[in-house]
Amino acid sequence: MANLIFSPKDILQQEFKTKMRGYDPVEVDEFLDNIIKDYESYNKEILALQEENDRLNAKIDQLSKNQAIASRVQQEAPKSQTVTNFDILKRLSNLEKEVFGKKLDQEEPVTRSSSYNSNYTNADFEDDNEKTRQF
């Protein structure tokens, strides 16, 4: 807290000398009483803000610790349990091969031009299909 010259108690106990032509003591006392009330309310507000600040700092520390623990747990997860994009693509590729491979087996061979047929036999096409499925 800032270094204050007067505390509420100091203001309350302050005595002024009286002279012939001075201020009205009742008016001065009323003014000082209002100043004391302001001081006390400011002190209460400062204490409340300090308590809130301490509470929020404690909450930040707790959340930081929880986040650190969570990140450590996540890093310690075995590789076999984590799914990567490569794993997903590999599964998708296997599914496509399974679905489209069955459709290729069910369809009848398409007639090919005579020059194309002379270079490849029907067994060659089936062999290519089998290699594609294994990829």
C-alpha positions in Angstrom: 0.0 0.0 0.0 1.2 3.6 -0.6 2.9 5.4 2.2 0.1 7.6 3.7 0.9 10.6 5.8 -2.4 10.4 7.8 -4.3 7.4 8.9 -8.0 7.7 9.7 -7.2 7.7 13.3 -4.7 10.6 12.9 -7.3 12.7 11.2 -9.8 11.9 13.9 -7.5 12.9 16.7 -6.1 16.0 15.0 -6.6 19.2 17.2 -6.3 22.7 15.8 -5.4 25.8 17.7 -8.1 28.3 18.0 -7.5 32.0 17.3 -9.7 35.0 17.3 -10.6 34.7 13.7 -10.3 31.0 12.9 -12.4 28.5 11.2 -15.6 27.2 12.8 -14.5 24.1 14.8 -17.9 22.3 14.1 -17.5 22.8 10.4 -13.9 21.6 10.4 -14.9 18.5 12.5 -17.7 17.6 10.1 -15.3 18.0 7.1 -12.7 15.8 8.8 -15.3 13.2 9.7 -16.2 12.9 6.0 -12.5 12.6 5.1 -12.2 9.8 7.6 -15.2 8.0 6.0 -13.5 8.3 2.6 -10.2 7.0 3.9 -11.9 4.0 5.5 -13.9 3.2 2.4 -10.8 3.4 0.3 -8.9 1.1 2.7 -11.7 -1.4 2.5 -11.8 -1.3 -1.2 -8.0 -1.7 -1.4 -8.1 -4.7 0.9 -11.0 -6.3 -1.1 -9.1 -5.8 -4.4 -5.9 -7.2 -2.8 -7.8 -10.3 -1.7 -9.4 -10.7 -5.1 -6.0 -10.3 -6.7 -4.5 -13.0 -4.4 -7.5 -15.3 -5.1 -7.1 -14.9 -8.9 -3.3 -15.4 -8.8 -3.9 -18.6 -6.8 -6.4 -19.7 -9.4 -4.0 -19.0 -12.2 -1.3 -21.0 -10.5 -3.7 -23.9 -10.0 -4.8 -23.8 -13.7 -1.2 -23.7 -14.8 -0.4 -26.7 -12.7 -3.4 -28.6 -14.1 -2.4 -27.7 -17.6 1.2 -28.8 -17.0 -0.1 -32.1 -15.7 -2.4 -32.6 -18.6 0.3 -31.9 -21.1 2.6 -34.4 -19.4 -0.1 -37.0 -19.4 -0.8 -36.4 -23.1 2.9 -36.7 -23.9 3.2 -39.9 -22.0 0.4 -41.5 -24.0 1.7 -44.5 -26.0 2.1 -44.1 -29.7 -0.1 -47.0 -30.4 -3.1 -45.2 -28.9 -2.6 -42.0 -30.8 -4.2 -41.7 -34.2 -2.3 -39.8 -36.9 -3.3 -38.6 -40.3 -1.2 -41.4 -41.8 -3.2 -44.0 -39.9 -6.5 -42.5 -41.1 -5.3 -42.4 -44.7 -4.1 -46.0 -44.5 -7.5 -47.1 -43.1 -9.4 -45.2 -45.8 -7.2 -46.6 -48.5 -7.8 -50.2 -47.2 -11.6 -49.6 -47.1 -11.6 -48.2 -50.7 -9.6 -51.2 -51.9 -12.0 -53.5 -50.1 -15.2 -51.8 -51.6 -13.9 -51.1 -55.0 -12.0 -54.4 -55.3 -15.3 -56.3 -54.7 -17.0 -54.3 -57.4 -14.2 -55.0 -59.8 -14.5 -58.8 -59.1 -18.3 -58.7 -59.7 -18.1 -56.8 -63.0 -17.5 -58.8 -66.2 -14.3 -57.9 -68.1 -14.7 -55.1 -70.5 -13.9 -55.9 -74.2 -10.7 -54.3 -75.3 -9.4 -53.4 -78.7 -7.6 -56.1 -80.6 -4.1 -54.5 -80.3 -4.6 -54.0 -76.6 -5.8 -57.6 -76.2 -2.8 -59.0 -78.1 -0.4 -57.5 -75.5 -2.2 -58.5 -72.4 -4.2 -61.6 -71.4 -7.1 -61.8 -69.0 -4.8 -63.3 -66.4 -2.6 -60.2 -66.6 -5.6 -58.0 -65.8 -6.6 -60.1 -62.8 -3.0 -60.1 -61.6 -2.9 -56.2 -61.8 -6.2 -56.0 -59.8 -4.8 -58.3 -57.1 -1.6 -56.1 -56.9 -3.7 -53.0 -56.6 -5.7 -54.5 -53.7 -2.5 -55.4 -51.9 -1.2 -51.8 -52.1 
